[in-house]
Amino acid sequence: TPSVGRVSCWRRGFWPFSCVLCGPCLRSLSAVPLPSSASGPSDGSLFASCWGLVSLKSETQPVPNPMSYYMHRSPWWFHRFETLSNHLIELVFPFFTFLGRRMCMVNGAIQILFQVVLIVSGNLSFLNWLTIVPSLACFDDASLGFLFHSGGGAKKAVLEIQNEEAAGRKPKPTKGMFIRRVVNISLGILISYLSTPVVLNLLSSRQVMNTSFDPLRIVNTYGAFGSITKERTEVIFQGTLSQDPKDPDAVWKEYQFLCKPGDIYRRPCLISPYHYRLDWLMWFAAFQTYEQSEWVIHIAGRLLSNDSTVLSLLDHNPFQGRETPRWVRGEHFRYKFSQPGSSSAAQGKWWLRKRIGAYFPPVDLEGLRGYFKSRNWPHPHIPRN
């Protein structure tokens, strides 16, 4: 986010009348390719692999939306079209920036359209909305002038300057223009120098993603999803009032999050560009263990005490207005979209799920006392009425 803001301001500030290198260009030129272990196949098989990954993305992304359901179940040719378009938009069209004003604007329009499609396809928080911002730099003042009202002839003056530049008639150099050119060149040299480790990382077989290479975060490597999971797994919190969690007659009630999959009958939500951070983090926790994501146990402890702060981050508390649960556990499920037109879809099921096993065993407040103490976490307590 800081780098997008700085670079966008610099570009529009230093090159207001010309088409400049837009954000997706830099993103594609510094993108991290597949790791060496996955780059062995030929171009054809690599394309096929990417096609497979694109077909999975809609179902396995952190927080799908309603369109994700239909895009995942699209015909095979649509997924191939997605893959081909993705390659062209990220690897070919950015170079249109250097082919003159019109082609630069074509690239800008395509990049923005690409981000809009991604926004429609899933709840990827503000990532794609943010990427649109530097893409606007592909359009000069003349192309965007119709959006703004200007008084005092400023708009007319800008158009006259651009027409003179197009005709090859350049204004007489002034001291201000000289200073501006020096600053532009100096900035270009600085960015090139700072980008050296970024390029070396790009060419390395041991690439690092999501890393900044300077204190001001001007240059960095970015990759929200270096790989795409082939299956979707979910951690489902469940609570019971039973004295014995091993009792086969114990009734376990499920907690529901605001947006992440849980209830198989609930339609996927639509929240972009808003971001439910806990729902997003639960996606990461699902393909790790609770030992790697200890905060999951912290949440379980808070649920055992009906903590209002944690419950405000959830959509449904099965113990609302009742006594607090005696035990809470985490169950691990494999989720997949139902097939449109199937009997499951006719029953209103958006998801199908199958239990994998226990994610973490049943825990109670007393049993968590030592766990919380060893991590210097305040032990939750049941509020007294």
C-alpha positions in Angstrom: 0.0 0.0 0.0 2.7 2.6 0.8 4.6 1.8 -2.4 1.4 2.2 -4.5 0.7 5.6 -3.0 4.3 7.0 -3.4 4.8 5.7 -6.9 1.4 6.9 -8.1 2.0 10.4 -6.6 5.5 10.6 -8.1 4.4 9.5 -11.6 1.4 11.8 -11.8 3.4 14.6 -10.3 6.5 14.3 -12.5 4.9 13.2 -15.8 1.4 14.9 -15.9 1.2 15.2 -19.7 2.5 11.9 -20.8 1.7 8.3 -20.7 3.8 6.6 -18.1 4.7 3.1 -16.9 1.6 1.9 -15.1 1.5 -0.3 -12.0 0.6 -3.6 -13.7 3.7 -3.2 -15.9 5.9 -3.2 -12.8 3.9 -5.9 -11.2 4.3 -8.2 -14.2 8.0 -7.4 -14.7 8.7 -8.2 -11.0 6.3 -11.1 -10.7 7.6 -14.2 -9.1 7.4 -17.2 -11.5 6.7 -20.8 -10.4 9.4 -22.4 -8.2 12.0 -24.5 -9.9 10.3 -27.7 -8.8 7.2 -26.7 -10.8 8.9 -25.2 -13.8 10.1 -28.5 -15.4 7.2 -29.2 -17.8 7.1 -27.9 -21.3 5.2 -24.7 -22.2 2.2 -26.7 -23.2 2.0 -28.7 -19.9 2.7 -25.6 -17.9 -0.2 -23.9 -19.6 -2.4 -26.9 -18.8 -1.2 -26.8 -15.2 -2.1 -23.1 -15.0 -5.5 -23.9 -16.5 -6.1 -26.4 -13.7 -5.1 -23.9 -11.1 -7.4 -21.2 -12.5 -10.3 -23.7 -12.4 -9.6 -24.3 -8.7 -9.1 -20.7 -7.7 -12.8 -19.8 -7.4 -13.5 -22.7 -5.0 -10.3 -22.6 -2.9 -9.8 -18.8 -2.5 -10.0 -17.4 1.0 -13.5 -16.0 0.9 -15.6 -16.9 -2.2 -18.6 -14.9 -3.3 -21.7 -16.0 -5.2 -20.0 -15.5 -8.6 -17.2 -17.8 -7.5 -19.7 -20.7 -7.4 -20.7 -20.2 -11.0 -17.2 -19.4 -12.3 -15.9 -22.6 -10.7 -18.5 -24.7 -12.5 -18.0 -23.0 -15.8 -17.2 -25.2 -18.9 -13.6 -26.2 -19.6 -13.2 -23.8 -22.5 -14.0 -20.9 -20.2 -11.2 -21.9 -17.8 -8.8 -22.1 -20.8 -9.9 -18.7 -21.9 -9.3 -17.4 -18.4 -5.8 -18.8 -18.4 -4.9 -17.5 -21.8 -6.3 -14.0 -20.9 -4.3 -14.0 -17.7 -1.0 -14.7 -19.5 -1.7 -12.1 -22.1 -2.8 -9.4 -19.7 0.1 -9.9 -17.3 2.9 -10.8 -19.7 2.1 -9.1 -23.0 -0.2 -6.1 -22.7 2.0 -4.3 -20.2 4.6 -3.7 -22.9 2.0 -1.7 -24.8 3.0 1.1 -22.4 6.0 1.7 -24.6 4.2 1.8 -27.9 2.8 5.3 -27.7 -0.1 7.1 -26.1 -3.0 5.2 -27.6 -1.5 1.8 -26.9 -0.6 2.8 -23.4 -4.2 3.8 -22.7 -5.4 0.4 -24.2 -3.1 -1.3 -21.7 -4.5 0.8 -18.9 -8.1 0.0 -19.8 -7.4 -3.7 -20.1 -5.6 -3.8 -16.7 -8.5 -2.0 -15.0 -11.0 -4.4 -16.7 -8.9 -7.3 -15.6 -9.0 -6.1 -12.0 -12.8 -5.6 -12.2 -13.2 -9.2 -13.3 -11.1 -10.3 -10.4 -13.3 -8.2 -8.0 -16.4 -9.8 -9.4 -14.9 -13.3 -9.1 -14.2 -13.3 -5.3 -13.8 -11.4 -2.0 -10.1 -10.5 -2.4 -10.5 -7.6 0.0 -9.0 -4.3 -1.3 -6.1 -5.8 -3.3 -7.7 -5.4 -6.8 -9.2 -2.1 -6.0 -5.8 -0.8 -5.0 -4.2 -2.2 -8.2 -6.6 0.0 -10.2 -5.0 3.1 -8.7 -1.6 3.0 -10.5 -3.3 1.8 -13.7 -4.9 5.2 -13.9 -1.5 6.6 -14.6 -1.8 5.1 -18.1 -4.2 7.9 -19.0 -3.0 11.4 -19.6 -4.8 14.6 -18.7 -6.3 14.9 -22.2 -8.1 11.6 -22.0 -9.4 12.2 -18.5 -10.2 15.9 -18.9 -13.9 15.2 -19.5 -14.3 14.0 -16.0 -13.3 17.3 -14.4 -14.7 20.8 -14.6 -12.0 23.5 -14.7 -12.5 27.2 -14.6 -10.2 30.0 -15.8 -9.1 28.2 -19.0 -6.8 25.8 -17.3 -8.1 22.9 -19.2 -7.8 24.7 -22.5 -4.2 25.7 -21.6 -3.3 22.1 -20.9 -4.7 20.9 -24.2 -2.8 23.6 -26.1 0.5 22.5 -24.5 -0.2 18.9 -25.4 -1.1 19.9 -29.0 2.2 21.8 -29.3 4.1 18.8 -28.0 2.3 16.5 -30.4 3.3 18.9 -33.3 6.9 18.9 -32.2 6.9 22.5 -31.0 8.5 22.5 -27.6 8.4 25.5 -25.3 11.6 27.3 -24.5 13.4 25.6 -21.7 13.1 27.3 -18.3 14.9 26.8 -15.0 11.9 25.0 -13.6 11.8 22.6 -16.5 15.5 21.9 -16.0 15.1 21.2 -12.3 12.1 18.9 -13.0 14.1 16.9 -15.6 17.0 16.5 -13.1 14.6 15.3 -10.4 12.9 12.8 -12.9 16.3 11.4 -14.0 17.5 11.2 -10.4 14.4 9.4 -9.4 14.8 6.9 -12.2 18.4 6.2 -11.3 17.4 5.8 -7.6 14.6 3.3 -8.5 16.9 1.4 -10.8 19.5 1.1 -8.1 17.0 0.0 -5.4 15.5 -2.5 -7.8 18.8 -4.4 -8.2 18.1 -6.9 -5.4 14.5 -7.2 -6.7 15.7 -8.3 -10.1 18.3 -10.6 -8.6 15.5 -12.2 -6.5 13.4 -12.6 -9.6 16.2 -14.5 -11.4 17.0 -16.6 -8.4 15.9 -20.2 -8.0 15.2 -19.4 -4.3 12.8 -16.5 -4.8 11.3 -14.7 -1.8 7.8 -13.3 -2.0 6.1 -10.5 -0.2 9.4 -8.9 0.8 10.5 -5.3 0.9 14.1 -4.4 0.0 14.4 -0.9 1.5 13.2 0.8 4.7 10.7 3.0 2.8 9.2 0.0 1.0 9.6 1.7 -2.4 10.6 -1.5 -4.2 9.4 -5.0 -3.2 8.4 -8.4 -4.4 4.7 -9.1 -4.2 2.7 -12.3 -4.5 -0.5 -12.7 -2.6 -0.8 -16.3 -3.6 2.4 -18.0 -4.6 0.5 -21.3 -4.9 -3.1 -22.4 -5.1 -4.5 -25.2 -2.9 -6.2 -28.0 -4.8 -8.8 -28.6 -2.0 -10.7 -26.4 0.3 -10.6 -27.3 4.0 -12.3 -25.5 6.8 -12.0 -25.3 10.6 -15.4 -25.4 12.2 -15.7 -24.4 15.9 -18.3 -26.4 17.9 -19.4 -26.2 21.5 -21.4 -28.4 23.8 -23.1 -28.2 27.2 -22.4 -31.8 27.9 -20.3 -32.6 31.0 -18.4 -35.3 29.1 -17.1 -34.4 25.6 -16.7 -38.1 24.8 -20.3 -38.8 25.5 -21.8 -40.1 22.2 -25.0 -38.4 23.1 -23.3 -35.0 23.4 -24.9 -32.3 21.2 -22.3 -30.1 19.5 -23.5 -26.8 18.1 -21.6 -25.0 15.4 -20.4 -21.4 15.5 -20.8 -19.5 12.2 -18.4 -16.8 11.0 -19.5 -13.7 9.2 -18.4 -14.7 5.7 -16.2 -17.9 5.5 -17.9 -21.2 4.5 -19.5 -23.0 7.4 -23.3 -23.7 7.0 -23.5 -25.6 3.7 -26.9 -24.0 3.0 -25.6 -20.4 3.4 -25.0 -18.5 0.2 -21.4 -17.2 -0.1 -21.2 -13.5 0.9 -20.3 -10.4 -1.0 -18.1 -8.0 1.0 -15.3 -6.7 -1.3 -13.5 -4.3 -0.8 -14.3 -4.7 2.9 -12.1 -7.2 4.7 -13.1 -9.7 7.5 -9.6 -10.4 8.7 -10.6 -13.3 11.1 -12.4 -15.1 8.3 -9.3 -14.6 6.0 -7.0 -15.9 8.7 -9.2 -19.0 9.3 -8.5 -19.9 5.7 -4.8 -20.0 6.4 -5.3 -22.0 9.7 -7.3 -24.7 7.8 -4.2 -25.9 5.9 -1.9 -25.7 8.9 -2.2 -27.3 12.4 -3.4 -25.6 15.6 0.2 -25.9 16.8 1.2 -23.6 14.0 -1.8 -21.3 14.6 -2.0 -21.1 18.3 -4.3 -18.1 18.1 -7.1 -20.6 17.2 -6.9 -22.0 20.7 -7.0 -18.5 22.1 -10.3 -18.0 20.2 -11.6 -21.3 21.6 -10.9 -20.1 25.1 -12.7 -16.8 24.5 -15.7 -18.7 23.1 -15.8 -20.8 26.3 -16.3 -17.6 28.3 -18.8 -16.1 25.7 -16.3 -13.2 25.2 -18.3 -10.4 23.6 -15.3 -9.0 21.7 -14.7 -12.3 19.9 -18.4 -13.1 19.4 -18.8 -9.7 17.7 -16.6 -11.1 14.9 -19.0 -14.0 14.4 -22.3 -14.3 12.7 -24.0 -16.9 14.9 -23.4 -17.9 18.5 -25.4 -21.1 19.2 -25.2 -20.3 23.0 -26.7 -16.8 22.7 -29.0 -16.3 25.7 -28.0 -19.6 27.2 -25.3 -20.8 29.6 -21.7 -20.8 28.3 -20.5 -24.0 26.6 -18.5 -26.4 28.8 -16.4 -27.6 25.9 -15.3 -26.3 22.6 -13.6 -28.2 19.8 -12.4 -27.7 16.3 -13.4 -30.0 13.5 -11.7 -30.2 10.1 -13.8 -30.5 7.0 -13.2 -30.7 3.3 -15.5 -28.4 1.3 -16.4 -28.2 -2.3 -19.1 -26.4 -4.3 -22.3 -28.4 -5.1 -23.0 -29.0 -8.8 -25.6 -26.7 -10.3 -28.7 -28.6 -11.2 -27.9 -31.5 -8.9 -30.1 -32.8 -6.1 -27.9 -31.1 -3.5 -28.3 -27.8 -5.3 -32.0 -28.3 -5.5 -32.0 -28.8 -1.7 -30.4 -25.4 -1.3 -26.9 -26.6 -0.6 -24.2 -24.3 -1.9 -21.5 -26.5 -0.4 -20.8 -30.2 0.1 -18.5 -31.2 2.9 -16.8 -34.3 4.3 -15.2 -34.6 7.8 -11.5 -35.1 7.7 -11.0 -35.4 11.5 -10.4 -33.4 14.6 -8.5 -30.1 14.2 -8.0 -29.7 17.9 -9.5 -31.8 20.7 -12.2 -30.6 23.0 -10.9 -28.0 25.5 -12.4 -26.4 28.6 -11.5 -23.3 30.6 -9.8 -25.2 33.4 -7.8 -27.3 30.9 -6.6 -24.2 29.1 -5.3 -22.4 32.2 -1.8 -23.7 31.9 -1.8 -23.2 28.1 -2.8 -19.6 28.4 -0.3 -18.9 31.3 2.6 -20.3 29.4 2.0 -17.8 26.6 1.3 -14.9 28.9 -2.3 -14.7 27.7 -4.9 -13.5 30.3 -7.1 -16.4 31.2 -10.7 -15.9 30.1 -13.3 -16.0 32.8 -17.1 -16.6 32.7 -18.9 -13.2 33.3 -21.1 -13.2 36.4 -24.6 -11.8 36.1 
